[in-house]
Amino acid sequence: MLTLAGTVPNQGIYAIVNNLGSLVVRFIFQPIEEVSSSIFSKLLGDSINDNEKEMPKESDSTKIKEAKRAEARVFLTSAVKVVTYIGIPFLYCFLSITYAYTLLCF
């Protein structure tokens, strides 16, 4: 919408701030993404521990899977809250179009 209604200098300012802002956010959220991927693959993967010599019973296996799913659900809820709390200041303060010119001139 801005590209159709804005002037060329305003479009340029928006593009620069948008690209710089996305770099900052990527650097902040990349460790959270990597840790989350590792934890979810560990919790929700189908692999059996190397320490277990025999297969667990069906009821034990179901209970273990449900416990891992519950733990993954708790982690997902916590991760979403953390990402939201970190992202809100960027959304409202640093990446707002109204502050684009101020950020570039500072």
C-alpha positions as CSV (number, residue, x, y, z in Angstrom):
1,M,0.0,0.0,0.0
2,L,2.8,2.4,0.8
3,T,4.5,1.7,-2.5
4,L,1.4,2.8,-4.4
5,A,0.6,5.9,-2.3
6,G,4.0,7.1,-1.0
7,T,6.6,9.3,-2.7
8,V,9.8,7.8,-3.8
9,P,11.9,9.1,-0.9
10,N,9.4,7.8,1.6
11,Q,9.4,4.4,-0.2
12,G,13.2,4.4,0.1
13,I,13.2,5.2,3.8
14,Y,10.6,2.5,4.5
15,A,12.6,-0.1,2.5
16,I,15.8,0.7,4.4
17,V,14.2,0.6,7.8
18,N,12.3,-2.5,7.0
19,N,15.4,-4.3,5.9
20,L,17.5,-3.2,8.8
21,G,14.8,-4.0,11.3
22,S,14.3,-7.5,9.9
23,L,18.1,-8.1,10.3
24,V,17.9,-7.1,14.0
25,V,14.9,-9.3,14.6
26,R,16.5,-12.3,12.8
27,F,19.6,-12.0,15.0
28,I,17.5,-11.9,18.2
29,F,15.1,-14.7,17.3
30,Q,17.5,-17.1,15.6
31,P,18.9,-18.7,18.9
32,I,15.3,-19.2,20.1
33,E,14.4,-20.8,16.8
34,E,17.4,-23.2,16.9
35,V,16.8,-24.2,20.5
36,S,13.1,-24.7,19.9
37,S,13.8,-26.9,16.9
38,S,16.2,-29.0,18.9
39,I,13.8,-29.4,21.8
40,F,10.8,-30.3,19.6
41,S,12.8,-32.9,17.7
42,K,14.0,-34.4,20.9
43,L,10.6,-34.4,22.6
44,L,8.4,-35.4,19.7
45,G,10.8,-37.7,17.8
46,D,10.1,-41.4,17.5
47,S,13.6,-42.5,18.6
48,I,14.1,-44.7,21.6
49,N,16.9,-44.1,24.1
50,D,20.1,-46.1,23.6
51,N,20.0,-47.1,27.2
52,E,16.8,-49.1,26.8
53,K,17.6,-52.6,25.7
54,E,14.0,-53.8,25.2
55,M,11.0,-52.1,23.8
56,P,8.6,-50.6,26.4
57,K,5.1,-52.0,26.7
58,E,2.4,-50.4,24.7
59,S,0.8,-48.7,27.6
60,D,4.1,-47.4,28.9
61,S,5.0,-46.1,25.4
62,T,1.6,-44.3,25.2
63,K,2.2,-42.7,28.6
64,I,5.7,-41.6,27.7
65,K,4.5,-40.1,24.4
66,E,1.6,-38.2,26.2
67,A,4.1,-36.9,28.8
68,K,6.4,-35.7,26.0
69,R,3.6,-34.0,24.2
70,A,2.5,-32.3,27.3
71,E,6.1,-31.1,27.9
72,A,6.3,-29.9,24.3
73,R,3.0,-28.0,24.7
74,V,4.3,-26.3,27.9
75,F,7.5,-25.3,26.1
76,L,5.6,-24.0,23.1
77,T,3.4,-21.8,25.3
78,S,6.4,-20.4,27.1
79,A,8.3,-19.8,23.8
80,V,5.4,-18.0,22.3
81,K,5.1,-15.8,25.4
82,V,8.8,-15.0,25.3
83,V,8.9,-14.2,21.6
84,T,5.8,-12.0,22.0
85,Y,7.3,-10.1,24.9
86,I,10.5,-9.5,23.0
87,G,8.8,-8.6,19.8
88,I,6.3,-6.1,21.1
89,P,8.8,-3.3,21.7
90,F,10.2,-3.8,18.2
91,L,6.8,-3.8,16.7
92,Y,5.6,-0.6,18.4
93,C,8.8,1.4,19.0
94,F,11.6,0.5,16.6
95,L,9.9,-0.7,13.4
96,S,7.1,1.7,13.2
97,I,6.8,3.7,10.0
98,T,6.3,6.9,12.0
99,Y,9.8,6.6,13.5
100,A,11.5,5.6,10.3
101,Y,12.8,9.0,9.5
102,T,13.9,9.7,13.1
103,L,15.8,6.4,13.2
104,L,17.6,7.2,9.9
105,C,18.5,10.7,10.9
106,F,19.8,9.7,14.4
